[in-house]
């Protein structure tokens, strides 16, 4: 999945409505932490309190968030990846 295989960079662009755009740098990312498989999903969700506590306190979840910072649209894979890697409990 190109969105997570490469480093993306935020660049200024004043002639679009967002004021920035994302550029694929062509730099290959390291594999995801902790042997996680990346799953794409929705950026939105309704989560249980237990899942939110897991996301906020679990070291694997924190490492995935840090790894995701320079991917394209990390909100579309972060939640799904944590949910579907069942070995995380």
KEKE-3310 file (N, C-alpha, C; in steps of 0.2 Angstrom, whole numbers, plus 5000, padded with zeros to 4 digits):
npx = (5004:5004:5002:5007:5019:5029:5038:5030:5028:5024:5020:5020:5007:4999:4989:4978:4964:4967:4979:4991:5000:5002:5017:5024:5039:5047:5055:5058:5049:5053:5048:5032:5030:5033:5029:5016:5002:4996:4981:4968:4955:4941:4942:4935:4926:4917:4921:4925:4926:4937:4945:4949:4956:4966:4973:4978:4987:4994:5010:5013:5003:5007:5019:5015:5008:5018:5026:5017:5016:5022:5016:5003:4988:4986:4976:4967:4972:4977:4967:4960:4971:4975:4964:4962:4973:4974:4982:4986:4976)
npy = (4994:5010:5021:5019:5013:5022:5038:5053:5070:5086:5100:5118:5126:5138:5140:5131:5125:5121:5125:5118:5103:5085:5076:5062:5056:5047:5040:5025:5017:5010:4994:4992:4994:4980:4969:4972:4970:4981:4988:4995:5007:5016:5033:5037:5032:5023:5019:5008:5011:5003:5000:5013:5016:5007:5012:5024:5020:5008:5002:4997:5002:5016:5016:5012:5024:5034:5029:5030:5044:5050:5045:5043:5050:5044:5042:5034:5021:5018:5016:5004:4995:4993:4987:4975:4968:4955:4948:4958:4959)
npz = (5000:4995:5002:5015:5013:5009:5014:5017:5014:5020:5011:5008:4999:4992:4983:4984:4993:5005:5009:5009:5003:5000:4997:4990:4995:4989:4997:5005:5018:5034:5040:5048:5066:5078:5070:5065:5054:5042:5040:5030:5034:5040:5044:5054:5069:5081:5097:5110:5128:5133:5122:5118:5130:5128:5116:5121:5131:5128:5123:5110:5103:5104:5097:5085:5081:5081:5071:5060:5058:5046:5036:5022:5026:5040:5049:5042:5043:5055:5066:5061:5060:5073:5078:5070:5071:5079:5089:5097:5107)
capx = (5000:5009:5001:5011:5026:5034:5038:5026:5030:5019:5023:5015:5004:4994:4983:4973:4959:4970:4986:4997:4999:5007:5021:5028:5046:5051:5059:5054:5048:5054:5042:5028:5033:5030:5026:5009:5000:4993:4974:4965:4949:4938:4945:4930:4923:4914:4926:4923:4931:4943:4949:4952:4962:4972:4976:4981:4992:4998:5016:5013:4999:5011:5024:5012:5006:5024:5028:5012:5016:5024:5012:4998:4982:4987:4969:4963:4974:4978:4962:4959:4977:4975:4958:4962:4979:4970:4987:4986:4971)
capy = (5000:5016:5026:5017:5011:5028:5044:5058:5076:5091:5106:5123:5127:5143:5141:5126:5127:5118:5128:5113:5097:5080:5074:5056:5058:5041:5036:5019:5017:5004:4990:4994:4991:4974:4964:4973:4970:4987:4987:5002:5007:5022:5038:5038:5026:5023:5015:5006:5014:4999:5002:5020:5016:5003:5016:5029:5017:5003:5004:4995:5008:5022:5015:5013:5031:5037:5026:5033:5051:5052:5041:5047:5049:5039:5041:5029:5014:5018:5012:4998:4991:4991:4983:4969:4963:4952:4946:4963:4958)
capz = (5000:4994:5008:5021:5011:5008:5018:5014:5016:5019:5008:5007:4993:4994:4978:4985:4999:5012:5010:5009:4999:5002:4992:4991:4994:4986:5002:5008:5026:5038:5041:5054:5072:5081:5065:5063:5047:5041:5037:5029:5036:5040:5048:5059:5072:5088:5100:5117:5132:5134:5116:5119:5135:5125:5112:5125:5136:5126:5120:5103:5099:5104:5092:5078:5080:5079:5064:5056:5057:5040:5031:5019:5029:5045:5052:5038:5044:5062:5070:5058:5061:5080:5079:5066:5073:5085:5093:5102:5112)
cpx = (5005:5008:5006:5018:5031:5033:5034:5028:5025:5022:5017:5013:4998:4988:4978:4969:4962:4976:4992:4995:5004:5010:5025:5035:5050:5055:5055:5054:5051:5048:5038:5031:5029:5026:5019:5008:4995:4986:4971:4958:4946:4942:4941:4928:4920:4918:4923:4928:4937:4947:4953:4958:4968:4976:4980:4987:4996:5004:5016:5009:5003:5016:5021:5010:5012:5026:5023:5013:5018:5021:5006:4991:4982:4980:4965:4966:4976:4973:4961:4965:4977:4969:4959:4968:4977:4975:4988:4981:4966)
cpy = (5006:5021:5025:5014:5016:5034:5049:5065:5082:5097:5111:5124:5132:5144:5135:5128:5125:5122:5124:5107:5092:5077:5067:5057:5052:5037:5031:5019:5010:5000:4993:4990:4984:4970:4965:4973:4977:4985:4994:5001:5014:5027:5039:5032:5028:5018:5014:5010:5010:5000:5008:5020:5012:5008:5021:5026:5012:5005:5002:5000:5014:5022:5015:5020:5035:5035:5029:5040:5054:5048:5045:5045:5043:5037:5035:5022:5013:5014:5005:4993:4989:4986:4976:4965:4960:4949:4952:4963:4964)
cpz = (5000:5000:5014:5019:5010:5013:5014:5017:5015:5016:5007:5000:4994:4989:4979:4992:5005:5014:5011:5004:5002:4996:4994:4990:4990:4991:5005:5015:5028:5039:5047:5060:5074:5077:5064:5056:5047:5037:5036:5031:5036:5045:5054:5062:5079:5092:5108:5121:5133:5128:5116:5124:5132:5121:5115:5129:5133:5122:5112:5100:5099:5098:5085:5076:5078:5072:5059:5054:5050:5034:5028:5023:5034:5048:5048:5040:5052:5066:5068:5060:5068:5081:5076:5067:5080:5090:5099:5108:5112)
residu = (UNK:UNK:UNK:UNK:UNK:UNK:UNK:UNK:UNK:UNK:UNK:UNK:UNK:UNK:UNK:UNK:UNK:UNK:UNK:UNK:UNK:UNK:UNK:UNK:UNK:UNK:UNK:UNK:UNK:UNK:UNK:UNK:UNK:UNK:UNK:UNK:UNK:UNK:UNK:UNK:UNK:UNK:UNK:UNK:UNK:UNK:UNK:UNK:UNK:UNK:UNK:UNK:UNK:UNK:UNK:UNK:UNK:UNK:UNK:UNK:UNK:UNK:UNK:UNK:UNK:UNK:UNK:UNK:UNK:UNK:UNK:UNK:UNK:UNK:UNK:UNK:UNK:UNK:UNK:UNK:UNK:UNK:UNK:UNK:UNK:UNK:UNK:UNK:UNK)
# end
